[in-house]
Amino acid sequence: MISIITVVNNNTVLKNGLDKSLAQQTFSNFELIKINNEAGEYKSMVEALEQGISQANGEWIYFIHPDIAFLTQYELEKMRHTIEEVENLESNIKIIGVAGATEGRERKLISAIVHGKNQSRVGEWGGEK
């Protein structure tokens, strides 16, 4: 299971972004943990995310902003395949979910999400277009 954690400052943004996008995903073995911060209860993002971690039941934790929308209904399925590949690595440190990275001077985008009101594209999942 994947635990998806988001910090919510505005429920309308969540409903029109992440909630709507997750409802369209073909992969359903996830839990969505919504940390409500509309009243400004948490003094930092780290504090809010730690609250989400304490509630998580999944083997993998995915932090995501509430205004994110996936490009296709298969993005969580693709993430599951990536997780399987990462689990087979011999390293003890396993991190995925970065929106982008650099190789030398070239920026390599590695996610398939869109962000914000204008739904501008963040990048490609696994470098695929």
N, C-alpha and C positions, 0 to 999 in steps of 0.2 A: 504494500500500500504506500502511496505517496501522500504525505501531509502537505497541503498547500496553505501557507500562512499569508494573510494580508492584513494590513493595518488600515482601518476604515475611518476616515474623517468626514465622509459624506456618503450616506447610503444610496443616494441617487446615482452617484458616480459608480459605485460598486454594482448596482443593479443594471446599469446601462453598459458596463464594461465587462468585468471579470465574470460576474454571475451569468450573464447572457452567453458569454463565450464558453464557459465551462459546461453549460447545459447542452451545447452542440457537440461536445467531444464524444468520440466513439469509445474511448477508454474511460471506465467508470470506477476503477479501483483506487479512489482517492477520497480524502476528506478535506473539506474546506474549513479552515479555522479563521474566523473573522474576529480580529481584535478591534473592538469599538473604541475609538479615540476621539469621537465627536466633541466630547467635553474637555479634551486636552488633559485627560487623566495621567497619561504617560509623559514624562519629561523628555524622553529621548526615544528615537526609533529602536535603539537597542533594547531598552526596557520593554517596549511593546512586543518586539519580536521574541524576547525571552519568555514573555507570558504565553505567546503562541507555542513556543517549543515545549513548555511545560504541559500543554494540552495535547500535544501531538501523539498519535498512535502509530504512525507510519514508520517504515524502515528508512525512508528518504524524506527529507524536508525541502520544500521548494518555497522560497520567499518571492512574492510577486506584488506589484502595486495593483490597487483595485481598478484602475482605469485601463488595464491591459486587456487586449482582445487578441486571441490567436488567429492566425491567417486562415487556417483550415480546421476541420473537425478532427484531424488526425494528429495534432501536435502533441497531445499527451501520450498517444500511442508511440510516436517517434521518441518521446522522452523515455518511455519505458524501455525501448530497445537500446537507447544510449545508456541507461542505467545498467542494463544487463551487460553491456560491453565494459563499463567502468567496474562493475563488480568482479569481472574476470582479471582485472589488472593486479599485478603483484604488489603494488604500492599500498601502504597503509593510509595514505592521504588520498581521498577521493572527493573531488568537488566538481559539480557540473552546474549549469544554469547561468553562465556568464553571458551577457548580451553581446559582448564583443571582445576581441583581443588583438594584439598586434604581433606580426611576424616581421622583425626588422622594422622597416618603415612602412610596411603595408598593413592596413587594418583588415582583419578577417572577422566578418560577422558570423556568429554561430547560433543565432536563435531566429525563430519565425514568429515574432510577435509584433503587434502594432501598438503604439502608445499615444495616449492623450486624446484631447477633443478632436483633433484633425486626423487621428488614426494614422500618423506617419509611421512608416515601416522602420523597424529597428534592424532587421537583418534576415539572414537565411539560417535555417536549422541545419547544422552539420555542414555548412558551406554549400548546400544544394540550392538551386534556384528554381 
